[in-house]
Amino acid sequence: MKNPLDSLGQTVLLGFILAVVAHLLIRAIA
Amino acid sequence: MFVTHEWWEFAFRWLHIMSGVMWIGLLWYFNFVQTPSMPKIPDEQKPAISKVIAPTALFWFRWGAMATIVTGLILAAMSGYLGSAIKLGIGDHVGKNTAIGLGMWLGTIMWFNVWFIIWPNQKKALGIVNATPDEKKKAARLAGLTSRVNTMLSVPMLYCMASASHYFAITG
């Protein structure tokens, strides 16, 4: 399987997904 | 007189933002501009990047990262939320501290990656320290992938940093 980090587009997409995860995590903790 | 505690706190925020722009700006330059352009550059012109531009960009990149974490820690301490942010605001029920804390941890991981993975491996890849061709190839791959990890982490890191004051501080 190809490493998604070899694609700049997939790297940025993963970043946006992690931002959503971060938002939910902050809400869950606070 | 404007030189109050509030002004110094703001001054460190200003320095923190400028250092962060230097750091993340160069990180995005590497990932969005330099790395994708390398295959399009003729071999005889590649040393202009590897011997001149990349070492200079890496200098400001790693010291930008250092200045960002130092000014950020001073800012958090002066603002009184360093302890709460380090423990992600757990038990404090202050969304702002959880958000800034998560941003700080992401930024700290990225700073570690710069100084302890990307820079030592770029030194090998660019020939600043001696390495065999095989070691150079492996070092370039590891530095490149770690740089991509940091590009990925920069998105949620900036979400956490900016939302702490401009979203979670407002909505609670």
N, CA and C atoms of all chains as a GROMACS GRO file, in nm:
protein
  606
    1MET      N    1   0.083  -0.120   0.000
    1MET     CA    2   0.000   0.000   0.000
    1MET      C    3   0.087   0.124   0.000
    2LYS      N    4   0.045   0.223  -0.079
    2LYS     CA    5   0.122   0.346  -0.090
    2LYS      C    6   0.107   0.431   0.038
    3ASN      N    7   0.215   0.493   0.080
    3ASN     CA    8   0.211   0.579   0.199
    3ASN      C    9   0.134   0.708   0.165
    4PRO      N   10   0.025   0.738   0.238
    4PRO     CA   11  -0.053   0.859   0.204
    4PRO      C   12   0.030   0.986   0.216
    5LEU      N   13   0.138   0.982   0.296
    5LEU     CA   14   0.222   1.102   0.313
    5LEU      C   15   0.308   1.130   0.189
    6ASP      N   16   0.311   1.034   0.093
    6ASP     CA   17   0.381   1.061  -0.033
    6ASP      C   18   0.299   1.154  -0.122
    7SER      N   19   0.169   1.167  -0.089
    7SER     CA   20   0.083   1.259  -0.165
    7SER      C   21   0.058   1.384  -0.080
    8LEU      N   22   0.088   1.499  -0.138
    8LEU     CA   23   0.067   1.625  -0.065
    8LEU      C   24  -0.080   1.647  -0.036
    9GLY      N   25  -0.165   1.614  -0.134
    9GLY     CA   26  -0.310   1.630  -0.117
    9GLY      C   27  -0.363   1.545  -0.002
   10GLN      N   28  -0.319   1.419   0.003
   10GLN     CA   29  -0.366   1.330   0.111
   10GLN      C   30  -0.311   1.374   0.246
   11THR      N   31  -0.190   1.430   0.247
   11THR     CA   32  -0.131   1.481   0.372
   11THR      C   33  -0.219   1.593   0.428
   12VAL      N   34  -0.258   1.687   0.341
   12VAL     CA   35  -0.342   1.800   0.384
   12VAL      C   36  -0.480   1.751   0.427
   13LEU      N   37  -0.535   1.655   0.352
   13LEU     CA   38  -0.667   1.599   0.386
   13LEU      C   39  -0.663   1.534   0.525
   14LEU      N   40  -0.556   1.457   0.551
   14LEU     CA   41  -0.540   1.396   0.684
   14LEU      C   42  -0.532   1.503   0.792
   15GLY      N   43  -0.466   1.614   0.759
   15GLY     CA   44  -0.456   1.727   0.854
   15GLY      C   45  -0.593   1.782   0.888
   16PHE      N   46  -0.678   1.798   0.787
   16PHE     CA   47  -0.814   1.851   0.812
   16PHE      C   48  -0.895   1.751   0.895
   17ILE      N   49  -0.877   1.622   0.868
   17ILE     CA   50  -0.948   1.520   0.947
   17ILE      C   51  -0.902   1.528   1.093
   18LEU      N   52  -0.771   1.544   1.113
   18LEU     CA   53  -0.718   1.555   1.249
   18LEU      C   54  -0.768   1.682   1.319
   19ALA      N   55  -0.793   1.788   1.243
   19ALA     CA   56  -0.848   1.911   1.303
   19ALA      C   57  -0.989   1.885   1.357
   20VAL      N   58  -1.067   1.807   1.282
   20VAL     CA   59  -1.202   1.771   1.329
   20VAL      C   60  -1.192   1.685   1.455
   21VAL      N   61  -1.098   1.589   1.453
   21VAL     CA   62  -1.075   1.503   1.570
   21VAL      C   63  -1.035   1.589   1.690
   22ALA      N   64  -0.947   1.687   1.666
   22ALA     CA   65  -0.901   1.776   1.774
   22ALA      C   66  -1.020   1.853   1.832
   23HIS      N   67  -1.107   1.904   1.746
   23HIS     CA   68  -1.225   1.979   1.792
   23HIS      C   69  -1.312   1.892   1.884
   24LEU      N   70  -1.338   1.770   1.839
   24LEU     CA   71  -1.424   1.679   1.916
   24LEU      C   72  -1.357   1.642   2.049
   25LEU      N   73  -1.223   1.626   2.044
   25LEU     CA   74  -1.148   1.591   2.166
   25LEU      C   75  -1.155   1.706   2.268
   26ILE      N   76  -1.139   1.829   2.218
   26ILE     CA   77  -1.146   1.946   2.307
   26ILE      C   78  -1.284   1.954   2.372
   27ARG      N   79  -1.389   1.936   2.292
   27ARG     CA   80  -1.526   1.938   2.346
   27ARG      C   81  -1.547   1.827   2.448
   28ALA      N   82  -1.491   1.708   2.419
   28ALA     CA   83  -1.508   1.594   2.509
   28ALA      C   84  -1.438   1.617   2.644
   29ILE      N   85  -1.318   1.677   2.639
   29ILE     CA   86  -1.241   1.700   2.763
   29ILE      C   87  -1.301   1.817   2.842
   30ALA      N   88  -1.331   1.927   2.770
   30ALA     CA   89  -1.379   2.048   2.839
   30ALA      C   90  -1.531   2.041   2.853
   31MET      N   91   0.211   5.491   3.072
   31MET     CA   92   0.320   5.414   3.010
   31MET      C   93   0.262   5.282   2.958
   32PHE      N   94   0.298   5.247   2.833
   32PHE     CA   95   0.239   5.126   2.776
   32PHE      C   96   0.315   4.999   2.815
   33VAL      N   97   0.436   5.013   2.876
   33VAL     CA   98   0.515   4.893   2.907
   33VAL      C   99   0.465   4.830   3.037
   34THR      N  100   0.351   4.766   3.028
   34THR     CA  101   0.288   4.699   3.142
   34THR      C  102   0.305   4.548   3.126
   35HIS      N  103   0.258   4.471   3.225
   35HIS     CA  104   0.259   4.324   3.213
   35HIS      C  105   0.180   4.282   3.088
   36GLU      N  106   0.066   4.348   3.067
   36GLU     CA  107  -0.018   4.316   2.951
   36GLU      C  108   0.057   4.340   2.820
   37TRP      N  109   0.136   4.451   2.820
   37TRP     CA  110   0.211   4.481   2.697
   37TRP      C  111   0.318   4.375   2.673
   38TRP      N  112   0.390   4.334   2.777
   38TRP     CA  113   0.495   4.231   2.760
   38TRP      C  114   0.433   4.099   2.714
   39GLU      N  115   0.316   4.067   2.771
   39GLU     CA  116   0.246   3.944   2.730
   39GLU      C  117   0.212   3.952   2.580
   40PHE      N  118   0.161   4.070   2.541
   40PHE     CA  119   0.129   4.088   2.400
   40PHE      C  120   0.256   4.083   2.314
   41ALA      N  121   0.367   4.143   2.363
   41ALA     CA  122   0.493   4.145   2.288
   41ALA      C  123   0.541   4.002   2.260
   42PHE      N  124   0.528   3.914   2.363
   42PHE     CA  125   0.569   3.775   2.341
   42PHE      C  126   0.474   3.704   2.245
   43ARG      N  127   0.344   3.741   2.247
   43ARG     CA  128   0.249   3.683   2.151
   43ARG      C  129   0.288   3.724   2.009
   44TRP      N  130   0.325   3.852   1.995
   44TRP     CA  131   0.367   3.907   1.865
   44TRP      C  132   0.492   3.833   1.814
   45LEU      N  133   0.593   3.816   1.903
   45LEU     CA  134   0.715   3.745   1.865
   45LEU      C  135   0.686   3.598   1.833
   46HIS      N  136   0.593   3.539   1.912
   46HIS     CA  137   0.554   3.399   1.892
   46HIS      C  138   0.490   3.381   1.753
   47ILE      N  139   0.402   3.472   1.716
   47ILE     CA  140   0.335   3.463   1.586
   47ILE      C  141   0.437   3.482   1.472
   48MET      N  142   0.527   3.581   1.487
   48MET     CA  143   0.627   3.604   1.381
   48MET      C  144   0.718   3.483   1.364
   49SER      N  145   0.764   3.427   1.478
   49SER     CA  146   0.850   3.307   1.471
   49SER      C  147   0.775   3.192   1.407
   50GLY      N  148   0.647   3.177   1.444
   50GLY     CA  149   0.565   3.069   1.390
   50GLY      C  150   0.545   3.083   1.239
   51VAL      N  151   0.529   3.207   1.193
   51VAL     CA  152   0.515   3.230   1.048
   51VAL      C  153   0.645   3.190   0.978
   52MET      N  154   0.759   3.226   1.037
   52MET     CA  155   0.889   3.189   0.980
   52MET      C  156   0.901   3.036   0.969
   53TRP      N  157   0.866   2.968   1.080
   53TRP     CA  158   0.878   2.822   1.086
   53TRP      C  159   0.781   2.752   0.989
   54ILE      N  160   0.652   2.777   1.007
   54ILE     CA  161   0.552   2.705   0.928
   54ILE      C  162   0.555   2.752   0.783
   55GLY      N  163   0.589   2.880   0.761
   55GLY     CA  164   0.603   2.929   0.624
   55GLY      C  165   0.709   2.851   0.548
   56LEU      N  166   0.823   2.828   0.613
   56LEU     CA  167   0.930   2.751   0.547
   56LEU      C  168   0.894   2.603   0.536
   57LEU      N  169   0.823   2.550   0.638
   57LEU     CA  170   0.777   2.410   0.630
   57LEU      C  171   0.689   2.392   0.507
   58TRP      N  172   0.597   2.487   0.487
   58TRP     CA  173   0.508   2.478   0.370
   58TRP      C  174   0.584   2.505   0.241
   59TYR      N  175   0.686   2.592   0.246
   59TYR     CA  176   0.771   2.613   0.127
   59TYR      C  177   0.835   2.480   0.087
   60PHE      N  178   0.893   2.409   0.185
   60PHE     CA  179   0.957   2.280   0.153
   60PHE      C  180   0.857   2.183   0.090
   61ASN      N  181   0.738   2.173   0.154
   61ASN     CA  182   0.643   2.070   0.112
   61ASN      C  183   0.558   2.108  -0.009
   62PHE      N  184   0.523   2.236  -0.020
   62PHE     CA  185   0.435   2.279  -0.130
   62PHE      C  186   0.514   2.325  -0.253
   63VAL      N  187   0.640   2.369  -0.233
   63VAL     CA  188   0.715   2.427  -0.345
   63VAL      C  189   0.842   2.347  -0.379
   64GLN      N  190   0.936   2.338  -0.281
   64GLN     CA  191   1.068   2.284  -0.314
   64GLN      C  192   1.066   2.135  -0.351
   65THR      N  193   1.010   2.052  -0.262
   65THR     CA  194   1.011   1.908  -0.287
   65THR      C  195   0.939   1.870  -0.418
   66PRO      N  196   0.816   1.924  -0.444
   66PRO     CA  197   0.751   1.887  -0.571
   66PRO      C  198   0.823   1.941  -0.695
   67SER      N  199   0.906   2.046  -0.678
   67SER     CA  200   0.975   2.106  -0.793
   67SER      C  201   1.105   2.033  -0.828
   68MET      N  202   1.164   1.962  -0.731
   68MET     CA  203   1.297   1.900  -0.754
   68MET      C  204   1.302   1.810  -0.878
   69PRO      N  205   1.200   1.722  -0.900
   69PRO     CA  206   1.209   1.635  -1.020
   69PRO      C  207   1.206   1.713  -1.150
   70LYS      N  208   1.156   1.838  -1.148
   70LYS     CA  209   1.144   1.918  -1.272
   70LYS      C  210   1.270   1.998  -1.300
   71ILE      N  211   1.366   1.997  -1.205
   71ILE     CA  212   1.488   2.078  -1.221
   71ILE      C  213   1.598   1.992  -1.284
   72PRO      N  214   1.664   2.040  -1.392
   72PRO     CA  215   1.772   1.961  -1.454
   72PRO      C  216   1.883   1.933  -1.352
   73ASP      N  217   1.945   1.815  -1.364
   73ASP     CA  218   2.045   1.770  -1.266
   73ASP      C  219   2.156   1.873  -1.240
   74GLU      N  220   2.202   1.939  -1.350
   74GLU     CA  221   2.315   2.032  -1.331
   74GLU      C  222   2.273   2.157  -1.253
   75GLN      N  223   2.141   2.182  -1.244
   75GLN     CA  224   2.094   2.300  -1.169
   75GLN      C  225   2.053   2.266  -1.026
   76LYS      N  226   2.042   2.134  -0.995
   76LYS     CA  227   1.996   2.093  -0.862
   76LYS      C  228   2.083   2.146  -0.747
   77PRO      N  229   2.219   2.155  -0.766
   77PRO     CA  230   2.300   2.207  -0.654
   77PRO      C  231   2.260   2.347  -0.608
   78ALA      N  232   2.196   2.427  -0.694
   78ALA     CA  233   2.150   2.560  -0.650
   78ALA      C  234   2.053   2.546  -0.534
   79ILE      N  235   1.970   2.440  -0.540
   79ILE     CA  236   1.876   2.413  -0.430
   79ILE      C  237   1.950   2.347  -0.314
   80SER      N  238   2.018   2.232  -0.345
   80SER     CA  239   2.072   2.151  -0.236
   80SER      C  240   2.191   2.216  -0.165
   81LYS      N  241   2.267   2.298  -0.237
   81LYS     CA  242   2.387   2.358  -0.175
   81LYS      C  243   2.367   2.501  -0.127
   82VAL      N  244   2.269   2.571  -0.183
   82VAL     CA  245   2.253   2.713  -0.149
   82VAL      C  246   2.119   2.740  -0.079
   83ILE      N  247   2.009   2.714  -0.150
   83ILE     CA  248   1.877   2.755  -0.096
   83ILE      C  249   1.835   2.668   0.023
   84ALA      N  250   1.843   2.534   0.009
   84ALA     CA  251   1.795   2.446   0.117
   84ALA      C  252   1.871   2.469   0.249
   85PRO      N  253   2.007   2.478   0.248
   85PRO     CA  254   2.074   2.500   0.378
   85PRO      C  255   2.032   2.631   0.445
   86THR      N  256   2.013   2.737   0.367
   86THR     CA  257   1.970   2.866   0.424
   86THR      C  258   1.827   2.855   0.476
   87ALA      N  259   1.740   2.794   0.396
   87ALA     CA  260   1.600   2.777   0.439
   87ALA      C  261   1.594   2.692   0.565
   88LEU      N  262   1.678   2.586   0.574
   88LEU     CA  263   1.680   2.499   0.692
   88LEU      C  264   1.730   2.572   0.817
   89PHE      N  265   1.822   2.667   0.798
   89PHE     CA  266   1.872   2.746   0.912
   89PHE      C  267   1.756   2.824   0.975
   90TRP      N  268   1.684   2.902   0.891
   90TRP     CA  269   1.573   2.984   0.943
   90TRP      C  270   1.457   2.897   0.989
   91PHE      N  271   1.441   2.779   0.927
   91PHE     CA  272   1.336   2.683   0.962
   91PHE      C  273   1.357   2.630   1.105
   92ARG      N  274   1.478   2.580   1.133
   92ARG     CA  275   1.498   2.518   1.265
   92ARG      C  276   1.506   2.623   1.375
   93TRP      N  277   1.566   2.741   1.346
   93TRP     CA  278   1.572   2.844   1.450
   93TRP      C  279   1.436   2.913   1.465
   94GLY      N  280   1.357   2.916   1.360
   94GLY     CA  281   1.218   2.964   1.370
   94GLY      C  282   1.140   2.874   1.464
   95ALA      N  283   1.161   2.742   1.450
   95ALA     CA  284   1.094   2.645   1.537
   95ALA      C  285   1.135   2.668   1.683
   96MET      N  286   1.265   2.690   1.705
   96MET     CA  287   1.316   2.711   1.842
   96MET      C  288   1.256   2.839   1.901
   97ALA      N  289   1.256   2.947   1.824
   97ALA     CA  290   1.202   3.074   1.873
   97ALA      C  291   1.052   3.062   1.901
   98THR      N  292   0.982   2.983   1.820
   98THR     CA  293   0.837   2.968   1.838
   98THR      C  294   0.807   2.898   1.970
   99ILE      N  295   0.880   2.789   2.001
   99ILE     CA  296   0.850   2.715   2.124
   99ILE      C  297   0.893   2.797   2.247
  100VAL      N  298   1.006   2.866   2.239
  100VAL     CA  299   1.054   2.944   2.354
  100VAL      C  300   0.956   3.058   2.384
  101THR      N  301   0.919   3.137   2.281
  101THR     CA  302   0.827   3.249   2.304
  101THR      C  303   0.689   3.197   2.344
  102GLY      N  304   0.649   3.082   2.290
  102GLY     CA  305   0.519   3.024   2.325
  102GLY      C  306   0.512   2.982   2.471
  103LEU      N  307   0.620   2.920   2.520
  103LEU     CA  308   0.621   2.878   2.661
  103LEU      C  309   0.622   2.999   2.754
  104ILE      N  310   0.699   3.103   2.717
  104ILE     CA  311   0.702   3.226   2.798
  104ILE      C  312   0.562   3.289   2.799
  105LEU      N  313   0.500   3.294   2.682
  105LEU     CA  314   0.366   3.352   2.670
  105LEU      C  315   0.264   3.277   2.756
  106ALA      N  316   0.270   3.142   2.750
  106ALA     CA  317   0.175   3.062   2.828
  106ALA      C  318   0.197   3.082   2.978
  107ALA      N  319   0.324   3.090   3.019
  107ALA     CA  320   0.355   3.112   3.161
  107ALA      C  321   0.306   3.249   3.205
  108MET      N  322   0.333   3.353   3.124
  108MET     CA  323   0.290   3.489   3.159
  108MET      C  324   0.139   3.501   3.164
  109SER      N  325   0.070   3.422   3.079
  109SER     CA  326  -0.076   3.429   3.074
  109SER      C  327  -0.142   3.346   3.183
  110GLY      N  328  -0.061   3.263   3.253
  110GLY     CA  329  -0.113   3.189   3.368
  110GLY      C  330  -0.182   3.057   3.335
  111TYR      N  331  -0.169   3.009   3.210
  111TYR     CA  332  -0.236   2.883   3.177
  111TYR      C  333  -0.140   2.770   3.140
  112LEU      N  334  -0.010   2.790   3.164
  112LEU     CA  335   0.088   2.688   3.124
  112LEU      C  336   0.059   2.552   3.187
  113GLY      N  337   0.039   2.549   3.319
  113GLY     CA  338   0.015   2.423   3.390
  113GLY      C  339  -0.112   2.355   3.342
  114SER      N  340  -0.220   2.432   3.332
  114SER     CA  341  -0.347   2.377   3.287
  114SER      C  342  -0.337   2.325   3.144
  115ALA      N  343  -0.266   2.400   3.058
  115ALA     CA  344  -0.253   2.360   2.917
  115ALA      C  345  -0.172   2.232   2.903
  116ILE      N  346  -0.065   2.218   2.983
  116ILE     CA  347   0.019   2.098   2.975
  116ILE      C  348  -0.064   1.972   3.005
  117LYS      N  349  -0.157   1.984   3.102
  117LYS     CA  350  -0.242   1.866   3.133
  117LYS      C  351  -0.374   1.873   3.054
  118LEU      N  352  -0.371   1.945   2.941
  118LEU     CA  353  -0.484   1.955   2.846
  118LEU      C  354  -0.612   2.004   2.911
  119GLY      N  355  -0.596   2.080   3.019
  119GLY     CA  356  -0.714   2.136   3.087
  119GLY      C  357  -0.802   2.031   3.152
  120ILE      N  358  -0.749   1.907   3.164
  120ILE     CA  359  -0.830   1.798   3.221
  120ILE      C  360  -0.865   1.832   3.366
  121GLY      N  361  -0.994   1.829   3.396
  121GLY     CA  362  -1.042   1.861   3.530
  121GLY      C  363  -1.072   2.009   3.550
  122ASP      N  364  -1.022   2.094   3.459
  122ASP     CA  365  -1.042   2.239   3.474
  122ASP      C  366  -1.170   2.287   3.404
  123HIS      N  367  -1.216   2.210   3.307
  123HIS     CA  368  -1.337   2.244   3.230
  123HIS      C  369  -1.329   2.383   3.167
  124VAL      N  370  -1.209   2.416   3.116
  124VAL     CA  371  -1.190   2.542   3.044
  124VAL      C  372  -1.147   2.505   2.902
  125GLY      N  373  -1.243   2.517   2.808
  125GLY     CA  374  -1.218   2.476   2.670
  125GLY      C  375  -1.097   2.543   2.609
  126LYS      N  376  -1.078   2.670   2.643
  126LYS     CA  377  -0.964   2.747   2.589
  126LYS      C  378  -0.831   2.680   2.628
  127ASN      N  379  -0.821   2.636   2.754
  127ASN     CA  380  -0.695   2.575   2.800
  127ASN      C  381  -0.673   2.438   2.736
  128THR      N  382  -0.782   2.363   2.716
  128THR     CA  383  -0.770   2.233   2.648
  128THR      C  384  -0.723   2.254   2.505
  129ALA      N  385  -0.784   2.354   2.438
  129ALA     CA  386  -0.748   2.380   2.298
  129ALA      C  387  -0.603   2.426   2.285
  130ILE      N  388  -0.563   2.522   2.368
  130ILE     CA  389  -0.426   2.572   2.357
  130ILE      C  390  -0.328   2.462   2.400
  131GLY      N  391  -0.368   2.379   2.496
  131GLY     CA  392  -0.281   2.270   2.543
  131GLY      C  393  -0.258   2.167   2.433
  132LEU      N  394  -0.366   2.131   2.364
  132LEU     CA  395  -0.352   2.034   2.255
  132LEU      C  396  -0.264   2.094   2.144
  133GLY      N  397  -0.285   2.223   2.115
  133GLY     CA  398  -0.200   2.292   2.017
  133GLY      C  399  -0.055   2.293   2.059
  134MET      N  400  -0.032   2.316   2.189
  134MET     CA  401   0.106   2.318   2.240
  134MET      C  402   0.173   2.181   2.227
  135TRP      N  403   0.098   2.075   2.258
  135TRP     CA  404   0.156   1.940   2.246
  135TRP      C  405   0.186   1.906   2.100
  136LEU      N  406   0.093   1.943   2.010
  136LEU     CA  407   0.119   1.918   1.867
  136LEU      C  408   0.241   1.996   1.822
  137GLY      N  409   0.250   2.124   1.864
  137GLY     CA  410   0.364   2.207   1.828
  137GLY      C  411   0.495   2.153   1.884
  138THR      N  412   0.488   2.097   2.006
  138THR     CA  413   0.608   2.042   2.070
  138THR      C  414   0.657   1.917   1.995
  139ILE      N  415   0.562   1.833   1.953
  139ILE     CA  416   0.598   1.714   1.873
  139ILE      C  417   0.666   1.760   1.743
  140MET      N  418   0.609   1.864   1.682
  140MET     CA  419   0.664   1.916   1.556
  140MET      C  420   0.805   1.974   1.578
  141TRP      N  421   0.823   2.047   1.690
  141TRP     CA  422   0.956   2.103   1.723
  141TRP      C  423   1.058   1.991   1.742
  142PHE      N  424   1.016   1.884   1.813
  142PHE     CA  425   1.104   1.768   1.834
  142PHE      C  426   1.143   1.708   1.699
  143ASN      N  427   1.043   1.691   1.611
  143ASN     CA  428   1.069   1.634   1.478
  143ASN      C  429   1.171   1.717   1.400
  144VAL      N  430   1.160   1.850   1.411
  144VAL     CA  431   1.252   1.938   1.339
  144VAL      C  432   1.395   1.918   1.388
  145TRP      N  433   1.413   1.926   1.521
  145TRP     CA  434   1.549   1.928   1.576
  145TRP      C  435   1.613   1.789   1.586
  146PHE      N  436   1.532   1.686   1.606
  146PHE     CA  437   1.591   1.554   1.634
  146PHE      C  438   1.571   1.452   1.522
  147ILE      N  439   1.489   1.483   1.422
  147ILE     CA  440   1.474   1.390   1.310
  147ILE      C  441   1.507   1.460   1.177
  148ILE      N  442   1.436   1.571   1.148
  148ILE     CA  443   1.454   1.634   1.016
  148ILE      C  444   1.595   1.690   0.999
  149TRP      N  445   1.640   1.773   1.094
  149TRP     CA  446   1.770   1.840   1.078
  149TRP      C  447   1.888   1.741   1.076
  150PRO      N  448   1.897   1.645   1.170
  150PRO     CA  449   2.010   1.550   1.162
  150PRO      C  450   2.013   1.471   1.031
  151ASN      N  451   1.894   1.436   0.980
  151ASN     CA  452   1.889   1.359   0.855
  151ASN      C  453   1.913   1.446   0.732
  152GLN      N  454   1.867   1.573   0.736
  152GLN     CA  455   1.896   1.664   0.624
  152GLN      C  456   2.046   1.691   0.614
  153LYS      N  457   2.115   1.696   0.729
  153LYS     CA  458   2.261   1.717   0.727
  153LYS      C  459   2.329   1.606   0.648
  154LYS      N  460   2.280   1.483   0.667
  154LYS     CA  461   2.336   1.370   0.589
  154LYS      C  462   2.294   1.381   0.443
  155ALA      N  463   2.166   1.407   0.418
  155ALA     CA  464   2.114   1.409   0.281
  155ALA      C  465   2.178   1.518   0.196
  156LEU      N  466   2.206   1.633   0.257
  156LEU     CA  467   2.262   1.746   0.182
  156LEU      C  468   2.415   1.745   0.178
  157GLY      N  469   2.476   1.645   0.245
  157GLY     CA  470   2.622   1.635   0.244
  157GLY      C  471   2.692   1.731   0.339
  158ILE      N  472   2.616   1.784   0.438
  158ILE     CA  473   2.678   1.873   0.538
  158ILE      C  474   2.764   1.789   0.634
  159VAL      N  475   2.722   1.664   0.659
  159VAL     CA  476   2.806   1.568   0.731
  159VAL      C  477   2.828   1.448   0.638
  160ASN      N  478   2.937   1.375   0.661
  160ASN     CA  479   2.970   1.263   0.574
  160ASN      C  480   2.870   1.148   0.589
  161ALA      N  481   2.832   1.090   0.475
  161ALA     CA  482   2.743   0.974   0.474
  161ALA      C  483   2.763   0.899   0.343
  162THR      N  484   2.740   0.768   0.348
  162THR     CA  485   2.750   0.688   0.224
  162THR      C  486   2.627   0.719   0.137
  163PRO      N  487   2.633   0.690   0.005
  163PRO     CA  488   2.517   0.716  -0.081
  163PRO      C  489   2.390   0.648  -0.028
  164ASP      N  490   2.405   0.525   0.027
  164ASP     CA  491   2.289   0.454   0.080
  164ASP      C  492   2.232   0.524   0.204
  165GLU      N  493   2.324   0.570   0.292
  165GLU     CA  494   2.281   0.644   0.412
  165GLU      C  495   2.212   0.775   0.373
  166LYS      N  496   2.265   0.842   0.270
  166LYS     CA  497   2.206   0.968   0.222
  166LYS      C  498   2.064   0.946   0.174
  167LYS      N  499   2.044   0.838   0.098
  167LYS     CA  500   1.912   0.807   0.043
  167LYS      C  501   1.812   0.781   0.156
  168LYS      N  502   1.854   0.699   0.255
  168LYS     CA  503   1.766   0.668   0.368
  168LYS      C  504   1.735   0.793   0.450
  169ALA      N  505   1.839   0.877   0.471
  169ALA     CA  506   1.822   0.999   0.550
  169ALA      C  507   1.726   1.095   0.481
  170ALA      N  508   1.739   1.107   0.348
  170ALA     CA  509   1.651   1.197   0.272
  170ALA      C  510   1.505   1.151   0.283
  171ARG      N  511   1.485   1.019   0.276
  171ARG     CA  512   1.349   0.963   0.285
  171ARG      C  513   1.289   0.990   0.424
  172LEU      N  514   1.367   0.966   0.529
  172LEU     CA  515   1.317   0.987   0.665
  172LEU      C  516   1.289   1.135   0.691
  173ALA      N  517   1.380   1.222   0.647
  173ALA     CA  518   1.360   1.367   0.666
  173ALA      C  519   1.236   1.412   0.590
  174GLY      N  520   1.219   1.363   0.467
  174GLY     CA  521   1.105   1.401   0.384
  174GLY      C  522   0.972   1.357   0.444
  175LEU      N  523   0.969   1.232   0.492
  175LEU     CA  524   0.844   1.180   0.551
  175LEU      C  525   0.810   1.254   0.680
  176THR      N  526   0.913   1.284   0.761
  176THR     CA  527   0.888   1.355   0.887
  176THR      C  528   0.840   1.497   0.859
  177SER      N  529   0.894   1.558   0.752
  177SER     CA  530   0.848   1.690   0.712
  177SER      C  531   0.701   1.685   0.670
  178ARG      N  532   0.662   1.575   0.604
  178ARG     CA  533   0.522   1.556   0.566
  178ARG      C  534   0.434   1.537   0.690
  179VAL      N  535   0.485   1.464   0.789
  179VAL     CA  536   0.410   1.446   0.915
  179VAL      C  537   0.385   1.584   0.977
  180ASN      N  538   0.489   1.668   0.978
  180ASN     CA  539   0.474   1.802   1.037
  180ASN      C  540   0.374   1.888   0.957
  181THR      N  541   0.375   1.873   0.823
  181THR     CA  542   0.278   1.947   0.741
  181THR      C  543   0.136   1.904   0.778
  182MET      N  544   0.118   1.773   0.795
  182MET     CA  545  -0.013   1.720   0.836
  182MET      C  546  -0.052   1.775   0.974
  183LEU      N  547   0.043   1.771   1.070
  183LEU     CA  548   0.012   1.816   1.207
  183LEU      C  549  -0.008   1.967   1.215
  184SER      N  550   0.049   2.042   1.119
  184SER     CA  551   0.036   2.188   1.125
  184SER      C  552  -0.111   2.230   1.111
  185VAL      N  553  -0.194   2.149   1.043
  185VAL     CA  554  -0.334   2.185   1.021
  185VAL      C  555  -0.412   2.181   1.154
  186PRO      N  556  -0.413   2.066   1.227
  186PRO     CA  557  -0.482   2.068   1.357
  186PRO      C  558  -0.411   2.157   1.460
  187MET      N  559  -0.277   2.169   1.453
  187MET     CA  560  -0.206   2.254   1.548
  187MET      C  561  -0.257   2.398   1.538
  188LEU      N  562  -0.267   2.450   1.415
  188LEU     CA  563  -0.314   2.588   1.396
  188LEU      C  564  -0.463   2.601   1.432
  189TYR      N  565  -0.540   2.494   1.408
  189TYR     CA  566  -0.682   2.495   1.449
  189TYR      C  567  -0.691   2.513   1.600
  190CYS      N  568  -0.611   2.435   1.674
  190CYS     CA  569  -0.613   2.443   1.820
  190CYS      C  570  -0.564   2.580   1.868
  191MET      N  571  -0.453   2.627   1.813
  191MET     CA  572  -0.395   2.755   1.856
  191MET      C  573  -0.493   2.870   1.835
  192ALA      N  574  -0.551   2.878   1.714
  192ALA     CA  575  -0.638   2.991   1.682
  192ALA      C  576  -0.775   2.979   1.749
  193SER      N  577  -0.826   2.855   1.759
  193SER     CA  578  -0.961   2.839   1.816
  193SER      C  579  -0.962   2.862   1.967
  194ALA      N  580  -0.847   2.845   2.033
  194ALA     CA  581  -0.843   2.864   2.179
  194ALA      C  582  -0.895   3.004   2.215
  195SER      N  583  -0.838   3.106   2.152
  195SER     CA  584  -0.879   3.244   2.182
  195SER      C  585  -1.001   3.288   2.104
  196HIS      N  586  -1.014   3.238   1.980
  196HIS     CA  587  -1.114   3.297   1.891
  196HIS      C  588  -1.238   3.211   1.873
  197TYR      N  589  -1.242   3.095   1.937
  197TYR     CA  590  -1.364   3.013   1.933
  197TYR      C  591  -1.400   2.958   2.073
  198PHE      N  592  -1.309   2.877   2.131
  198PHE     CA  593  -1.342   2.814   2.259
  198PHE      C  594  -1.348   2.915   2.374
  199ALA      N  595  -1.271   3.024   2.364
  199ALA     CA  596  -1.277   3.127   2.469
  199ALA      C  597  -1.413   3.198   2.467
  200ILE      N  598  -1.477   3.195   2.350
  200ILE     CA  599  -1.606   3.266   2.334
  200ILE      C  600  -1.722   3.172   2.367
  201THR      N  601  -1.711   3.046   2.315
  201THR     CA  602  -1.822   2.953   2.332
  201THR      C  603  -1.813   2.874   2.462
  202GLY      N  604  -1.696   2.877   2.526
  202GLY     CA  605  -1.677   2.806   2.653
  202GLY      C  606  -1.644   2.662   2.634
   0.00000   0.00000   0.00000
